Amino acid sequence: MLPNLYYRSGVMELGSFSTPADGETRKKMFELMGALSIPLIMEDTDALVAFLGKDSAASPGLIGTVGYCMSGQYAINAAARYPNRVGAAASIYGVRLVTDASDSPHLAVRKAPNTEFYVGCAEIDSYAPLEMVEQFTQATEGLDVEVELYPKVEHGFAFPQRAAFNKDAAERHWERLFSLYGRRLG
């Protein structure tokens, strides 16, 4: 399931964004992203998991989460909120991996001991600098968390529509994600 994270702002569909983002597009993107928080997205996650539980086409077993950029923190926190339901969680060039908040991803992973985490980070990423990646790695040492650094690629490497797209890195992240889901979700 892919939720519309921006419905609270009255946005039903984002439409296309120019690449690279011009000033107005960038301003709109950051306004929308700034209106979100982990608690708000966890409310949405509650609704999604409840819906999933009632859908006869859905498996009653473990689920996986994945988030890119700002939603990496949400994928990790969903595992913390549903530690017996989320078997695999992935953050791809996620931002805010380490914050001072009590729901910071580097702390949230500890609340999901039954979840395997994969965190794929771009080497060139002003939104998740290497210092933050290192802090996250150190904070999660000894847990079922794999942090992989994608060398010589930029934030946004997985999406063909982005200027930072890197085919090899994009393919690798899909391989890693499918492998994680295959191991943990069957």
C-alpha positions, 0 to 999 in steps of 0.5 A: 500500500502506498499512502498519500502522505499529503492529504492533510494539506488538501493535496490529492495528487502531487503531479509532476515536479520539475527536475531539478526542482526550481525555486517554487517547486522546491518551496512547495515540496519542503512546505508539504514535507514540513507539515508531516511528523512521525506521530501523524504518519503513525496514525496513517500507519494504524489505519493502513494496518487495520485495513490490511487486517480486514482485506481478505486478499492480504496475507495475515503474516509479517509485512515489510515497510520501505521509505525513501528520503523523508519516509525512511524514518517512517518505515523504521518507526512503523516497525517500532510501532508494530514490532510483531507485524513488521518483519522487514523495514528498509530506509533508502537514503533516509533523512533524519536517521539520528535526531534528539527526538524520542522517536528518532530512527536510531532509537526506534530500531531498538523497539523492534527486536523481531525486525530486520532493517536495511538502511541504504545510504548515498555517499553524497547526500547533504540531507543525510551526511556521512556523519549522520550515517556513522552515528546511526551505524554506531547507535545500531551496532549489534542489532539486526540492522545493515547499513550499506553505503552506496559509493559515488552516488547522490541522494535520489539515486533510485528514481529514473526521473531524478537527475541523481539517478544511478542505474547500478545503484538503483538495481543494487537497492532493488536486489537488496530490498527483494532479498530482505523481503524474501528472507523475512516475509517469504 
